[in-house]
Amino acid sequence: MKKNIYQPIKAIVEEVIVETPTIKTFKLKPQEPLRFATGQFIELTVPGVGEAPFTPSSDPGVSDVLDLTIMNVGEVTSKLHKMQKGDLVGIRGPYGLGYPLDKFKGRDILIVGGGVGLAPLRSLLFSLFSNIDKYNKVVLRYGARTSKDLVYKAYFPEWAKKDKVDLLASVDVGDPSWQGNVGLVTTVLGAVPVDFANAVAVVCGPPIMMKFVTLKLLDLGFKHDSIYLSMEKSMSCGLGKCGHCRIGKYYACKDGPVFTYEQLKDIRDIWD
Amino acid sequence: METYFLKKEDILKFYERIAQEYELFVPVKAESLSKPKCECGPSLLTDNFTLKKFSQVNKEDIVFSDYRCIEPTRTFFTHYKEDLGTCFETTGLKEKKERPQALCGVKNCDIFALKIQDFVFLGGNEVDPTYKARRESTLIISSDCPVFKDVCFCRAFDINPYPVEGFDFNLTPLSNGYLIDVATQKSRMIALSLKDIFAPATLAQLSGRSAKRESANRRLDDYLKQYQIPKKETLQDIVLSGYNSPVWNEEMRTCVECNGCVFICDTCHCFLLTDDTSSGNARRLRLWDGCLFKNFTKVAGGGNALRLRYMRLRNRYLKKFDFFFSNLGIQACCGCGRCIDVCPGKIDIRRILRKLHESRYAPKEVTG
């Protein structure tokens, strides 16, 4: 029988974790193990509504359960946010290229996340932590609008205790309950303890944040091919066929979704 | 490749033989609304041809199509609405038990365009199985274009109005019959069974064909001079350097965003996967999509890289002349002119390319 490349496998919602008022993490159990490399994405089907692309936020070493951390912003996600344990969804993928961990070996790794953009980065963090000997240092700088919008707060104390890990969260607008840093994430990058010229930076967040973080990183002396950016596009097929996610000569679904700044710098309007 | 001669009166026998094995599509004249004369240049033929099932047409209505048909050839390989089954049921996937199709009236522009479709649906990380099955089972009976339509411009991109590859059979009309090229194993088997009507082509017939082809090239070249269409080698450069050109905005003034140009295009391929929930059991559909629709690149949350009309026109040209040159080494335009024919706003790809070329190589002097 011919394989239908557009058809998802079934997955059951095992657990729903409320991260923030608009963000939930869904633990999904696919009917067959789903192996992915950190940074690759999947197309999630909400039956009867449609599909949307998400990058798993869980440890790629675990293939029987998959975490997706998702903000309620569109048609698919609003239906998804109403789902509960036991509900049925579909998964196609994984698609795209993951983070090139080989190129990170022996280097300082600066990870910059904004809002729900920390989701794919958490998967990367799990990968790095499981082989921390291979890397020089992992520095995480995470920004969100307010303290209520920070995801994975429960993980921070555990991560902060790890060897070779440096972590700082910052919120754009402070409030009495927040003891940490206040300010856009770009403002805390100048002081990060990494060797700018030899470090890699991995950035994921809303386009406006990615733009200004990239400009800041360039300013600090990061090499163009050492800045990794997650590009947000409306990917429909995930296979490099449907034509929606073109960025210059690339398709985000096939050649990305992670690109180096070197790949993107000559393409116009990449932040739109 | 072998070449035979087929008498005019025997063409029906040829069709009937093909129809034994294939769902044969043949060209007929399309009943079309009267078309105003071309504003520039000589008055040209405006007949339209369309492909109909051989089994459903009056045999006397079948014609030799002088140029490409209205519908792009891709409609026979990716249908505009494809039912992929229910969300999860592999068994629900309509196993495409289609009769293999044979397409008459395919022209060299269409064959060029199939290179783009093949790249998309057969290349990349995954092969589209439905496309592959159709592509492999389809018999292509192409033909020369003895004349051209007012919108034809294949020669501007060095595509000739006669195919020399990419077909199973190719027909060249002569005064008393057809020369038939037999190019593949599939067509050879059929040719064998038609020995009584396929006579080996004579040298005189073959040299006659060469003369006709040269003449067709020359006439089209002469006609195209007025449009000053840039050479294909310059296309990538002019769309990239014209990124901020006012041309995009100027040309979009008359666009009504019908996406006719996209859907009639032989090289366009974009689609959207969506769920049809109108019936109780959701069906997964693959629909043709168009990059001139305003939501083509819209993401959840409202971001849209192509939010303005001129950006969408520019995107279409960047896809055709930048993306495909970078990835496949050819432009995604075959010069069929279908988009010019269909546009209610008279937006003309020949004019846009000429303007981009002019502003790149002969910028108007700034005065004052």
Boltz contact constraints between the chains, C-beta under 6 A:
constraints:
  - contact:
      token1: [A, 2]
      token2: [B, 129]
      max_distance: 6.0
  - contact:
      token1: [A, 4]
      token2: [B, 93]
      max_distance: 6.0
  - contact:
      token1: [A, 5]
      token2: [B, 126]
      max_distance: 6.0
  - contact:
      token1: [A, 6]
      token2: [B, 84]
      max_distance: 6.0
  - contact:
      token1: [A, 6]
      token2: [B, 273]
      max_distance: 6.0
  - contact:
      token1: [A, 10]
      token2: [B, 88]
      max_distance: 6.0
  - contact:
      token1: [A, 47]
      token2: [B, 87]
      max_distance: 6.0
  - contact:
      token1: [A, 47]
      token2: [B, 282]
      max_distance: 6.0
  - contact:
      token1: [A, 48]
      token2: [B, 275]
      max_distance: 6.0
  - contact:
      token1: [A, 48]
      token2: [B, 277]
      max_distance: 6.0
  - contact:
      token1: [A, 48]
      token2: [B, 282]
      max_distance: 6.0
  - contact:
      token1: [A, 50]
      token2: [B, 274]
      max_distance: 6.0
  - contact:
      token1: [A, 50]
      token2: [B, 275]
      max_distance: 6.0
  - contact:
      token1: [A, 73]
      token2: [B, 300]
      max_distance: 6.0
  - contact:
      token1: [A, 73]
      token2: [B, 301]
      max_distance: 6.0
  - contact:
      token1: [A, 74]
      token2: [B, 300]
      max_distance: 6.0
  - contact:
      token1: [A, 234]
      token2: [B, 297]
      max_distance: 6.0
  - contact:
      token1: [A, 234]
      token2: [B, 299]
      max_distance: 6.0
  - contact:
      token1: [A, 236]
      token2: [B, 272]
      max_distance: 6.0
  - contact:
      token1: [A, 236]
      token2: [B, 273]
      max_distance: 6.0
  - contact:
      token1: [A, 239]
      token2: [B, 125]
      max_distance: 6.0
  - contact:
      token1: [A, 239]
      token2: [B, 126]
      max_distance: 6.0
  - contact:
      token1: [A, 240]
      token2: [B, 124]
      max_distance: 6.0
  - contact:
      token1: [A, 241]
      token2: [B, 120]
      max_distance: 6.0
  - contact:
      token1: [A, 242]
      token2: [B, 270]
      max_distance: 6.0
  - contact:
      token1: [A, 242]
      token2: [B, 271]
      max_distance: 6.0
  - contact:
      token1: [A, 243]
      token2: [B, 270]
      max_distance: 6.0
  - contact:
      token1: [A, 249]
      token2: [B, 323]
      max_distance: 6.0
  - contact:
      token1: [A, 249]
      token2: [B, 326]
      max_distance: 6.0
  - contact:
      token1: [A, 268]
      token2: [B, 243]
      max_distance: 6.0
  - contact:
      token1: [A, 272]
      token2: [B, 305]
      max_distance: 6.0
